[in-house]
Amino acid sequence: AHKERLNAELEIAREVQERLFPQELPKIEGLEYFGACRPALGVGGDYYDFLELPDGKFGIAIGDVSGKGIGAALMMASLQASLRGQALHAGDDLAGLMGHVNTLVYAASTTNRYATFFYAQYDPKTLKFTYVNAGHNPPFLLRTKGGKFDVIRLETGGPVVGMLPSMLARYDQGEIQLEKGDLLIGFTDGISESMDPAEEEWGEDAMLEELKATASLPVEQVLYRIVAAADAFAKGAKQHDDMTMIVVRIV
């Protein structure tokens, strides 16, 4: 009976967490986008989000909380609430936004909890893309030039959120002018670090090659193909990390 009760509570937690992910994808002019998360357990610590913001801007987020299970899921919910509370009033100061998010998450988490986090804002009117990377795997920006791909890694930012007090956590923001055809891919390390039965990692280089091969597909198919390639590499080996990805194309 105790085990059944725990399973029932875990299922409730899974359903609640599922509702924290975007339920609808609002139409944004000049943008195609998609995201998905596959927890390793019933609930997980990965997070992604899409936000409609004032002045027609669009927010894009992806993060990975340390640890697994209910504890990570609770911090993921705290991270989501902190971001959404700050994003509506941050304007163009994303470095300040990330500092505030860090302060809120630091106050609400234990010393062994932190999150890697990437947040960006896109302006459809100007195609300006502003971002802060708080210790997360740098997303890839793929741009086609003369039949070849230029790959830009979005690295500018600062430390992970929730680990350091505000006086020690300083963030910078990056800015890039996007072009039609650009493809942005954000991911958590559960994808790039998929392991086969010999415990060898798939790796970011292999993932990037698969991205180049699928870059012309619709954004949903790009995501599904990358996850399928990671699964194929794993050859059925049990994975211990959540897998999350967002794909955004300028059209």
N, C-alpha and C positions, 0 to 999 in steps of 0.2 A: 504493500500500500504506500509506503514511504517513497519507493522508487517511482511508482506511478504518479504520485503527487509532484515529485521533482520533474518528471518528464512533462507533465501538464504545465507546470510553471515555466519550463524552458520553452515550450511551444508558444505560450503567451508572450514571453520575451521576444521570441523570433518574430511573431506577428507584429508586435509593437515596433521592433527595429525596422522591419520591412516597410512600415509606414513612414519612417523617417527619411527614406530615400525618395527622390522625386517620383510622384505618382503620375504627373502629366508633364509633357515637354512643350512649353509654349512656343509658338512660331516666332522666330527671330529673323528679321529681314537679312538676307545674305548669308545665312548660317544653316548648316546641317550639323546635328550633334546627337550623340547617344551615349549612354553609360550603363554599366551593369556591375553587380557585385555578387560573388559566389563565396559565402563563408565556408571555412574549413570545418567548423562545427555548426551547431544549430544557430548560434549567434556569433558575431565577430566584431573586430575593431576597425575594419576598413570603413571609409566614408567617402561619398561623392555627392555633389550637389550642383544644381543649376538654379540661379536666382535672377528674377526680373527686378531691375533696380530703377531708381529715379532717372529721368532724362533719357530713357530708352536704353540704358546700358544693361549689360548682361554679365552676371557673375558665374564663375566656374571654379569648383573646388574639388580637391581629392586629398585624402589623408589616410594615415595608417597608425593606429594606436598600438603601443607596445602591449604585449601579452595577448591572451585569448579569452574566450568565454564571457561570462556575465560582467566581470570587472571591466574588460575592454569595451564591451557594449555600452556600459553606463558612461564611460568616459567619451565614447563616440557621440552619445546623445548630448553630453555637456559641450563638446566641441561644436556640434551642429547649432545648438542654442546660442552659443557665444558668437559664432560667425554671423548667424542670421540677425542677431541683435545689433551687431556692429556694422554690417554691410550697408544697411539702409541709410546710415548717417555718415559714412566714411568719406564720401566724395571721391576725390582722386588720391587721397592719402592712404595708400594701401600699406605702407610701412607702419604708419600709426595704427591702422586697423589690426595688423598682425601683432603689434605690441600689446594692444588691448586684449586681443584674444588670448595671448600668452598669459597675461595677468589673470584673466578670469579662469582659464584652465588650470593654471598653477595653484590658485587658491582652492579649487574644487577637487584636486587630485592628490593622491598619495605620492611620496617621494620616488617610488619606483614606476610611476606612470608618466608617460609623455607621448607625444604624437608627432610624426613627420607630417608636414602639411604644405599644400600648394594652393594658393588662391590667386585668381586673375579676374580682371574686368575687361570686357570687350565693348568698344563703342562702334555700333554699326554705321554711324554717320561718317566717322573718320577712319575706320578700320584700325584704330589704335588699340594695342593690346598691352595692358599694364599688369604686372604680376609681382608676387613675393613668394619665394621658395624657402620654407622653414624646414630645412634638413631633409626634404623629400627627394626621392629618385627624380632627377631632372626630366621633366616631360620633353618629348621630341617634337620639334617643329620641322616638318618635311616640306621642302619647297623645290619644285621642278625647274631646273635651268638647263636648257639645251638638251633635253632628254635625259639628264642626270639629276640626282637628288642632292640638294644641299640639306644638311642636317644641322639644326641649331638646337642646342641643349639649353633649357631655361633654368639657369642655376642661381641667379642673383637672389639674395635674401638674407638668411641668418640662421640661428640655431632652431632646433626642434621646439615646439610649444609645450609648456607644462613642466619643463625641467628646471628652468632658471627663473629667479625673481626678476621683476621688471627692470631693476637697475643694471642687470647683467645681460639682458636679452635685447640686443639691438638689431634692427632689420633695415635693409635697403630694398628698394623696389626697382625692377627692371621695366623697360619699355621697348616695344618693337612695333614697327609699322607692318601690318599684315598685308598680304596680296591675295587676289583671287586665285583659288587653287591650293592655297596653303592648307596643310593637314596637321592638326595638333593632336598628340597622343599623350595622355597622362595615365599612369599605371602604378600599382603597388608592387612590392617586390615578390609577392606571392606568384606573380606571373613570370617575371624575369628569372626568379630563383626556383622555378619548378625543378624538381629532382627526379631522376630516373632510378631504377632499382639499385644501381651502383652508387647512388648518392652524388652523382655529377649534376651540376646546375646547367640549365638551358642557356642562361646568360643574356645580357642586353644586346650583344652583337648579333646573336642568332635571331632575337626578337626583331631587331631593326631590319635585318634582311627579309624577314617575313612581312614586315610592314611595307617595305619597298615593293614587294611582289603583289601586295593586295591594295596598294594606295588608291587605285582608281575605282575600287568597289564602293557601293553605298556604305555610309558610316557604320550601320548596324552589322553589315557583313564583314567589314574590317575587324570589328571587335570580336565577332564570333570566330573568324578565321584565326586570329591570334590566340585566342583561348584554346581552340581546337589544336593548334600547332603545339602549344605548351602541353596539352594533355597527351598528344601523340608522343612527344619527347619523354614524358613521364612513364609511358608504357604500363599504366595501371598502378604504379607505386603510390602509396597513400601520401597525400599532401597535408602539411601541417600549417599552412598559412592561407589566409583569405586571398582571393583573387579579384581585383577590381580594376576597371579600365574606363576611361572616357575618350571619345573620339570626336573631334570637331573639325569641320571643313568650311573654309570660306568660299562661297559660290557667287 
